[in-house]
Amino acid sequence: MVEIAKRMRIFWFCIMYFSSLSFAVMAAPMSLITDPMKDVEEIDPVETFERAERAMDRADINDALFLLRASAFENYTPAQVRLGEYFDYAEFDEDAVGWFLMAAFQGNVSGAFGLAKMYATGEGIDKREDKALFWYRFAAERNHLSSVKVLVSVYKDGLLGVKKDAKEAQFWEDKIPRLLAVQKKEDQLRNEQYIKQVEEGRAKRKAAREEAAKKLLELKEAEDAEKEKASGDEPPK
């Protein structure tokens, strides 16, 4: 469910990015080096990132990008990675590389994986198989499952300029079952948290509707009482 939500955010990013009237402004290079909240004294990058995710869920692309960039400029690496993913998917490759670089050099494994892909394909940056291998290993050594899977293929098939090495391939392949189990547990936890948030949101909206209905009823009763009182105070004819 979490993965579906992520894919839907990326889908809406592409649809709204290309249809937005502010496309030219958002795509301009200066948009990536200008802090969107430079006049704000202090922000919480974690909270801002979460607000950006909610904005993307409701397909509010302008708010989502503004908030993501605000969080990313506070060096919050999940926001930098998310921007890299969105720009990569939308084929703004140089912009994607920039955000992946910022995250990777701060130790974020998803950023390292994204940067490795860009080096491997030569999208948005000069193709460098040695650097692609470096960043894949960097992430894999920190238990990034997708990077581990890449290294299995690299050493089995002799990719990225390395010789086939069955022993090295097996070394990385042996890590996959444990990492899959960890990922499954983490996905289950995220799904439970997502469902909880949805249910809490529904409960809040229901409570708000009930409160509004209660106030309307009270107003109606007060209005009826005033009318009754007014009619009772009229002098007999």
ChimeraX attribute file (.defattr): number of C-alpha atoms within 10 A of each C-alpha:
attribute: neighborCount
match mode: 1-to-1
recipient: residues
	/A:1	13
	/A:2	15
	/A:3	11
	/A:4	9
	/A:5	14
	/A:6	14
	/A:7	12
	/A:8	16
	/A:9	21
	/A:10	21
	/A:11	17
	/A:12	18
	/A:13	24
	/A:14	17
	/A:15	14
	/A:16	17
	/A:17	21
	/A:18	14
	/A:19	10
	/A:20	13
	/A:21	10
	/A:22	11
	/A:23	13
	/A:24	12
	/A:25	11
	/A:26	16
	/A:27	15
	/A:28	11
	/A:29	12
	/A:30	10
	/A:31	13
	/A:32	15
	/A:33	10
	/A:34	12
	/A:35	17
	/A:36	17
	/A:37	16
	/A:38	10
	/A:39	7
	/A:40	8
	/A:41	6
	/A:42	9
	/A:43	12
	/A:44	11
	/A:45	22
	/A:46	16
	/A:47	12
	/A:48	21
	/A:49	24
	/A:50	16
	/A:51	17
	/A:52	24
	/A:53	23
	/A:54	15
	/A:55	19
	/A:56	25
	/A:57	18
	/A:58	12
	/A:59	19
	/A:60	16
	/A:61	21
	/A:62	19
	/A:63	16
	/A:64	23
	/A:65	23
	/A:66	17
	/A:67	24
	/A:68	29
	/A:69	29
	/A:70	25
	/A:71	28
	/A:72	25
	/A:73	21
	/A:74	18
	/A:75	15
	/A:76	22
	/A:77	26
	/A:78	19
	/A:79	28
	/A:80	29
	/A:81	30
	/A:82	24
	/A:83	22
	/A:84	28
	/A:85	22
	/A:86	22
	/A:87	23
	/A:88	21
	/A:89	15
	/A:90	17
	/A:91	14
	/A:92	16
	/A:93	19
	/A:94	17
	/A:95	20
	/A:96	27
	/A:97	27
	/A:98	20
	/A:99	26
	/A:100	30
	/A:101	21
	/A:102	22
	/A:103	27
	/A:104	24
	/A:105	12
	/A:106	14
	/A:107	15
	/A:108	22
	/A:109	27
	/A:110	25
	/A:111	28
	/A:112	29
	/A:113	27
	/A:114	27
	/A:115	28
	/A:116	30
	/A:117	21
	/A:118	25
	/A:119	22
	/A:120	21
	/A:121	14
	/A:122	15
	/A:123	18
	/A:124	17
	/A:125	16
	/A:126	11
	/A:127	16
	/A:128	17
	/A:129	20
	/A:130	15
	/A:131	17
	/A:132	23
	/A:133	23
	/A:134	14
	/A:135	23
	/A:136	27
	/A:137	21
	/A:138	21
	/A:139	24
	/A:140	22
	/A:141	14
	/A:142	13
	/A:143	16
	/A:144	21
	/A:145	23
	/A:146	15
	/A:147	26
	/A:148	26
	/A:149	17
	/A:150	20
	/A:151	24
	/A:152	22
	/A:153	16
	/A:154	20
	/A:155	22
	/A:156	18
	/A:157	15
	/A:158	16
	/A:159	17
	/A:160	17
	/A:161	12
	/A:162	14
	/A:163	12
	/A:164	15
	/A:165	14
	/A:166	13
	/A:167	11
	/A:168	14
	/A:169	21
	/A:170	14
	/A:171	14
	/A:172	20
	/A:173	16
	/A:174	12
	/A:175	15
	/A:176	18
	/A:177	11
	/A:178	12
	/A:179	16
	/A:180	12
	/A:181	11
	/A:182	13
	/A:183	14
	/A:184	12
	/A:185	12
	/A:186	12
	/A:187	15
	/A:188	14
	/A:189	12
	/A:190	15
	/A:191	15
	/A:192	14
	/A:193	13
	/A:194	15
	/A:195	14
	/A:196	12
	/A:197	12
	/A:198	12
	/A:199	12
	/A:200	12
	/A:201	12
	/A:202	12
	/A:203	12
	/A:204	12
	/A:205	12
	/A:206	12
	/A:207	12
	/A:208	12
	/A:209	12
	/A:210	12
	/A:211	12
	/A:212	12
	/A:213	12
	/A:214	12
	/A:215	12
	/A:216	12
	/A:217	12
	/A:218	12
	/A:219	12
	/A:220	12
	/A:221	12
	/A:222	12
	/A:223	12
	/A:224	12
	/A:225	12
	/A:226	12
	/A:227	12
	/A:228	11
	/A:229	11
	/A:230	10
	/A:231	10
	/A:232	10
	/A:233	9
	/A:234	8
	/A:235	6
	/A:236	5
	/A:237	3
